[in-house]
């Protein structure tokens, strides 16, 4: 690693890095050495070493962390390196163990954020505590549930509270592990400007070759930092091996980050364009779904000896669309043209379907 002073972000930027799971003391020491050397040579600092101690697994029998033994490793890393250490909590018992072990930073995972009962237990365990707590978004794309989890902790804790965007679990989120749904993260940032928001590109991407691009998007969207999974030998990781970066790839990611002028219109345009891209994707998916239904109706028309064009039905569709256009403040001519295009394609599909069956 060559000594070079990287650009300093114009705004305060928080970075947490470390393995998905604390697997051994030697593993944690390797990451700690990297972080200390990086911090000595660069202006962009890594504030804490992160590592999971208790791992919520989907199936029984999967590696679920080393628990309190791993807390002892983190204690030793903190003492020997002087780095702050962070880990995930999912129960009140976890919070109590971390407080006793002197863990510096806690975060709450997506599965826990989704459960208000668990969040209340954690909030109660943090009563009067000054420890920083970061709260990941819930698995479902529910902004209210996310904000509610933050509010529960804020009501009891005296410490710093932040949020982490790690994507959302949808039926089809390809190419991501968890759909980013950037518009929800942007709305969280807009509606709660006092709550710093980190991006977790590791869990959004699910594959290491997507992590750098997602991290840059988080920076472009003016998020306040990154939480990234880093492992000395990711191919040997006991959990989430595919999404963890090795130390060299992590160094390249940090060195390649571009911090833009957040005071200009460029950052806002990037926000809007990311949201527009997702809306466009949804529009195409909805149109495809509509056309599949149109083809099914075409088959029913043929079986019932009905004409392809049924003007009464089409007039009803157009009038409903125009009513919606007026309600939404859209230009009626634009909406009429749009639906004419959709209808033209629908007629073509039904006519082709009839030709194929004849």
C-alpha positions as CSV (number, residue, x, y, z in Angstrom):
1,X,0.0,0.0,0.0
2,X,1.7,3.2,-1.1
3,X,1.4,6.3,1.1
4,X,-0.8,8.8,-0.6
5,X,-3.2,11.4,0.7
6,X,-6.6,10.7,-0.8
7,X,-9.1,13.6,-1.3
8,X,-11.0,14.5,1.8
9,X,-14.8,14.4,1.4
10,X,-16.4,17.8,1.6
11,X,-18.8,16.4,4.3
12,X,-18.2,14.2,7.3
13,X,-17.9,10.7,6.0
14,X,-18.2,7.5,8.2
15,X,-16.7,4.2,7.1
16,X,-17.0,0.9,8.9
17,X,-15.2,-2.2,7.5
18,X,-14.6,-5.7,8.5
19,X,-15.7,-9.3,8.0
20,X,-19.3,-10.5,7.9
21,X,-18.5,-12.7,10.9
22,X,-15.7,-12.7,13.5
23,X,-14.2,-16.1,12.7
24,X,-10.8,-15.9,14.6
25,X,-8.5,-13.5,16.4
26,X,-6.0,-13.8,13.6
27,X,-8.6,-12.9,11.0
28,X,-9.6,-9.8,12.9
29,X,-6.0,-8.8,13.5
30,X,-5.3,-8.9,9.7
31,X,-8.2,-6.5,9.0
32,X,-7.2,-4.3,12.0
33,X,-3.6,-4.0,10.6
34,X,-5.0,-2.9,7.2
35,X,-7.3,-0.3,8.8
36,X,-4.5,1.2,10.9
37,X,-2.1,1.4,8.0
38,X,-4.8,2.9,5.7
39,X,-5.7,5.5,8.3
40,X,-2.1,6.5,8.8
41,X,-1.7,7.2,5.0
42,X,-5.1,8.6,4.0
43,X,-7.4,11.5,4.8
44,X,-10.5,9.3,4.3
45,X,-10.5,7.5,7.6
46,X,-12.1,4.2,8.6
47,X,-13.7,4.8,11.9
48,X,-14.4,1.3,13.1
49,X,-13.8,-2.4,12.6
50,X,-17.1,-4.2,12.1
51,X,-17.7,-7.9,12.7
52,X,-20.7,-10.0,13.4
53,X,-20.7,-12.0,16.6
54,X,-24.2,-13.4,16.5
55,X,-25.4,-14.3,13.0
56,X,-29.1,-14.7,12.2
57,X,-29.1,-17.6,9.7
58,X,-32.0,-18.7,7.5
59,X,-31.5,-22.4,8.1
60,X,-30.6,-24.3,11.2
61,X,-27.1,-25.8,11.3
62,X,-25.6,-22.9,9.4
63,X,-22.7,-21.0,11.0
64,X,-24.3,-18.6,13.5
65,X,-21.3,-16.9,15.0
66,X,-19.0,-17.5,18.0
67,X,-21.0,-15.3,20.4
68,X,-19.2,-14.1,23.6
69,X,-15.9,-15.8,22.5
70,X,-15.8,-13.4,19.5
71,X,-16.6,-10.5,21.8
72,X,-13.4,-11.3,23.6
73,X,-11.5,-11.2,20.3
74,X,-13.0,-7.7,19.6
75,X,-12.0,-6.6,23.1
76,X,-8.4,-7.6,22.4
77,X,-8.4,-5.9,19.0
78,X,-9.7,-2.7,20.6
79,X,-7.0,-2.9,23.3
80,X,-4.1,-3.7,21.0
81,X,-4.9,-1.5,18.0
82,X,-6.8,1.4,19.5
83,X,-9.5,1.0,16.9
84,X,-13.2,1.3,17.7
85,X,-15.1,-2.0,17.2
86,X,-18.7,-2.6,16.2
87,X,-21.0,-5.5,16.1
88,X,-24.7,-6.4,15.5
89,X,-27.3,-7.0,18.2
90,X,-30.6,-8.7,17.8
91,X,-31.8,-9.1,21.4
92,X,-31.7,-7.4,24.8
93,X,-29.2,-10.1,25.9
94,X,-26.9,-9.2,23.1
95,X,-26.9,-5.5,24.1
96,X,-26.1,-6.4,27.7
97,X,-23.2,-8.6,26.6
98,X,-21.8,-5.8,24.4
99,X,-22.1,-3.3,27.2
100,X,-20.1,-5.5,29.5
101,X,-17.5,-6.2,26.8
102,X,-16.9,-2.5,26.1
103,X,-18.0,-2.7,22.4
104,X,-17.9,0.8,21.0
105,X,-20.7,0.8,18.4
106,X,-23.8,-1.4,17.8
107,X,-25.9,-1.9,14.8
108,X,-29.3,-3.6,14.4
109,X,-29.8,-5.9,11.4
110,X,-32.7,-5.9,8.9
111,X,-34.4,-8.9,10.3
112,X,-34.5,-7.4,13.8
113,X,-35.6,-4.0,12.5
114,X,-38.6,-5.7,10.9
115,X,-39.8,-6.9,14.4
116,X,-41.2,-4.1,16.6
117,X,-41.2,-6.4,19.7
118,X,-37.5,-7.1,19.4
119,X,-36.8,-3.4,18.7
120,X,-38.7,-2.4,21.9
121,X,-36.6,-5.0,23.9
122,X,-33.4,-3.6,22.4
123,X,-34.5,0.0,23.1
124,X,-35.3,-0.9,26.7
125,X,-31.9,-2.5,27.1
126,X,-30.3,0.7,25.8
127,X,-32.2,2.9,28.4
128,X,-29.9,5.8,29.3
129,X,-27.0,4.3,27.3
130,X,-24.7,6.6,25.4
131,X,-23.4,4.0,22.9
132,X,-23.8,4.8,19.2
133,X,-26.5,2.7,17.5
134,X,-27.0,2.3,13.8
135,X,-30.2,0.8,12.5
136,X,-30.5,-1.0,9.2
137,X,-33.6,-0.8,7.1
138,X,-36.2,-3.6,7.5
139,X,-36.3,-6.4,4.9
140,X,-39.6,-5.1,3.5
141,X,-39.6,-1.8,1.7
142,X,-41.5,-0.1,4.6
143,X,-40.2,3.4,5.4
144,X,-42.6,3.7,8.4
145,X,-41.2,0.5,9.9
146,X,-37.6,1.7,9.5
147,X,-38.4,5.1,11.1
148,X,-40.4,3.5,13.9
149,X,-37.3,1.4,14.8
150,X,-35.2,4.5,14.9
151,X,-37.8,6.3,17.0
152,X,-37.9,3.5,19.6
153,X,-34.2,3.6,20.2
154,X,-34.2,7.4,20.2
155,X,-36.9,7.4,22.9
156,X,-34.6,5.5,25.4
157,X,-31.0,5.9,24.3
158,X,-28.9,9.0,25.1
159,X,-26.4,8.0,22.4
160,X,-25.8,8.8,18.7
161,X,-28.3,7.2,16.4
162,X,-27.8,6.5,12.7
163,X,-29.4,4.4,9.9
164,X,-28.0,2.0,7.3
165,X,-29.4,1.3,3.9
166,X,-28.8,-2.3,3.0
167,X,-31.5,-2.9,0.4
168,X,-34.8,-4.7,0.5
169,X,-35.8,-8.3,0.1
170,X,-38.0,-8.6,-3.0
171,X,-39.0,-11.7,-4.9
172,X,-36.9,-10.6,-7.9
173,X,-34.1,-8.2,-7.1
174,X,-31.7,-9.2,-9.9
175,X,-28.9,-8.4,-10.3
176,X,-28.7,-7.5,-6.7
177,X,-29.1,-9.6,-3.6
178,X,-31.4,-7.0,-2.1
179,X,-33.1,-4.4,-4.3
180,X,-31.6,-1.0,-3.5
181,X,-34.9,1.0,-4.0
182,X,-32.8,4.2,-3.7
183,X,-36.0,6.3,-3.5
184,X,-36.7,4.9,0.0
185,X,-33.2,5.7,1.2
186,X,-33.5,9.2,-0.3
187,X,-36.8,9.7,1.4
188,X,-35.4,8.5,4.7
189,X,-32.6,11.1,4.4
190,X,-35.0,13.8,3.3
191,X,-37.6,13.1,6.1
192,X,-35.0,12.5,8.8
193,X,-32.2,14.9,8.0
194,X,-30.8,14.7,11.6
195,X,-30.2,10.9,11.2
196,X,-26.9,10.1,9.3
197,X,-27.4,7.4,6.7
198,X,-24.8,4.9,5.6
199,X,-24.9,2.7,2.5
200,X,-24.1,-1.1,2.9
201,X,-23.2,-2.0,-0.7
202,X,-22.1,-5.5,0.4
203,X,-25.7,-6.6,1.3
204,X,-27.3,-4.7,-1.5
205,X,-25.0,-6.3,-4.1
206,X,-24.5,-9.8,-2.7
207,X,-21.6,-10.2,-5.1
208,X,-18.2,-8.6,-4.7
209,X,-18.0,-7.3,-8.3
210,X,-21.1,-5.1,-7.6
211,X,-19.9,-3.6,-4.4
212,X,-17.7,-0.7,-5.7
213,X,-20.3,0.5,-8.1
214,X,-23.0,0.5,-5.4
215,X,-20.7,2.2,-3.0
216,X,-20.1,5.0,-5.5
217,X,-23.9,5.4,-6.0
218,X,-24.2,5.8,-2.2
219,X,-21.6,8.5,-2.3
220,X,-23.3,10.2,-5.3
221,X,-26.6,10.1,-3.4
222,X,-25.0,12.1,-0.5
223,X,-25.1,9.3,2.0
224,X,-23.0,9.9,5.0
225,X,-20.7,6.9,4.8
226,X,-20.3,3.2,4.0
227,X,-20.4,-0.1,5.8
228,X,-18.5,-2.7,3.8
229,X,-17.6,-6.3,4.5
230,X,-13.9,-7.1,4.1
231,X,-12.2,-10.4,4.8
232,X,-8.5,-11.4,4.4
233,X,-9.5,-14.5,2.5
234,X,-13.2,-14.1,1.5
235,X,-13.3,-17.4,-0.4
236,X,-12.8,-19.1,3.0
237,X,-15.4,-17.0,4.8
238,X,-17.9,-18.9,7.0
239,X,-20.8,-16.6,6.0
240,X,-21.6,-14.4,3.0
241,X,-18.4,-15.3,1.2
242,X,-19.6,-14.0,-2.2
243,X,-20.1,-10.5,-1.1
244,X,-16.9,-9.8,0.9
245,X,-14.0,-8.0,-0.5
246,X,-10.4,-9.0,0.0
247,X,-8.1,-6.3,1.4
248,X,-6.7,-5.3,-2.0
249,X,-10.1,-4.9,-3.6
250,X,-11.2,-2.8,-0.6
251,X,-8.2,-0.6,-0.9
252,X,-9.0,-0.1,-4.6
253,X,-12.6,0.7,-3.8
254,X,-11.6,3.4,-1.3
255,X,-9.0,4.9,-3.6
256,X,-11.5,5.1,-6.4
257,X,-14.3,6.8,-4.6
258,X,-15.3,10.2,-6.2
259,X,-16.7,12.8,-3.9
260,X,-18.7,15.4,-5.9
261,X,-19.7,18.9,-5.1
262,X,-22.8,18.4,-3.0
263,X,-23.7,22.1,-3.3
264,X,-24.3,22.0,-7.1
265,X,-27.2,20.5,-8.9
266,X,-25.1,17.4,-10.0
267,X,-25.7,15.4,-6.8
268,X,-29.5,16.0,-6.9
269,X,-29.6,15.1,-10.6
270,X,-27.9,11.8,-9.7
271,X,-30.5,11.1,-7.0
272,X,-33.4,11.8,-9.4
273,X,-31.9,9.8,-12.2
274,X,-31.4,6.7,-10.0
275,X,-35.0,6.9,-9.0
276,X,-36.1,7.5,-12.6
277,X,-34.1,4.4,-13.7
278,X,-36.0,2.3,-11.2
279,X,-39.3,3.7,-12.1
280,X,-38.6,3.0,-15.8
281,X,-37.7,-0.6,-14.9
282,X,-41.0,-0.9,-13.1
283,X,-42.9,0.7,-16.0
284,X,-41.5,-1.9,-18.4
285,X,-42.3,-4.7,-16.0
286,X,-45.9,-3.5,-15.6
287,X,-46.3,-3.1,-19.4
288,X,-45.0,-6.6,-19.9
289,X,-47.4,-7.9,-17.3
290,X,-50.3,-6.1,-19.0
291,X,-49.5,-7.5,-22.3
292,X,-49.4,-11.1,-20.9
293,X,-52.9,-10.5,-19.7
294,X,-53.9,-9.0,-23.0
295,X,-52.8,-12.2,-24.7
296,X,-54.8,-14.3,-22.3
297,X,-57.9,-12.2,-23.0
298,X,-57.3,-12.7,-26.7
299,X,-57.5,-16.5,-26.3
300,X,-60.7,-16.1,-24.4
301,X,-62.2,-13.8,-27.1
302,X,-61.3,-16.4,-29.7
303,X,-62.9,-19.2,-27.7
304,X,-66.1,-17.1,-27.3
305,X,-66.0,-16.0,-30.9
306,X,-65.7,-12.3,-29.9
307,X,-64.1,-9.6,-32.0
308,X,-60.6,-8.4,-31.1
309,X,-61.7,-4.7,-30.9
310,X,-64.5,-4.0,-28.3
311,X,-65.0,-0.3,-28.5
312,X,-67.2,0.1,-25.4
313,X,-64.5,-1.5,-23.2
314,X,-61.8,0.6,-24.9
315,X,-63.8,3.8,-24.3
316,X,-64.1,2.9,-20.6
317,X,-60.3,2.3,-20.3
318,X,-59.5,5.6,-21.9
319,X,-62.0,7.6,-19.8
320,X,-60.6,6.0,-16.6
321,X,-57.1,6.9,-17.6
322,X,-58.0,10.5,-18.4
323,X,-59.8,10.8,-15.1
324,X,-56.5,9.7,-13.4
325,X,-54.5,12.1,-15.5
326,X,-56.6,15.0,-14.4
327,X,-56.3,13.9,-10.7
328,X,-52.5,13.6,-11.0
329,X,-52.1,16.9,-13.0
330,X,-50.9,15.1,-16.1
331,X,-51.5,16.4,-19.7
332,X,-54.5,14.6,-21.1
333,X,-53.2,14.5,-24.6
334,X,-50.0,12.8,-23.4
335,X,-51.9,10.2,-21.5
336,X,-54.3,9.6,-24.4
337,X,-51.3,9.1,-26.7
338,X,-49.6,6.8,-24.3
339,X,-52.7,4.6,-24.0
340,X,-53.3,4.6,-27.7
341,X,-49.8,3.1,-28.1
342,X,-50.5,0.5,-25.5
343,X,-53.8,-0.3,-27.1
344,X,-52.3,-0.6,-30.6
345,X,-49.7,-3.1,-29.3
346,X,-52.5,-5.0,-27.4
347,X,-54.5,-5.3,-30.7
348,X,-51.5,-6.5,-32.6
349,X,-50.8,-9.2,-30.0
350,X,-54.4,-10.5,-30.0
351,X,-54.5,-10.5,-33.8
352,X,-51.2,-12.4,-34.0
353,X,-52.5,-14.8,-31.4
354,X,-55.5,-15.5,-33.6
355,X,-53.4,-16.0,-36.7
356,X,-51.2,-18.5,-34.9
357,X,-54.2,-20.6,-33.7
358,X,-55.9,-20.5,-37.1
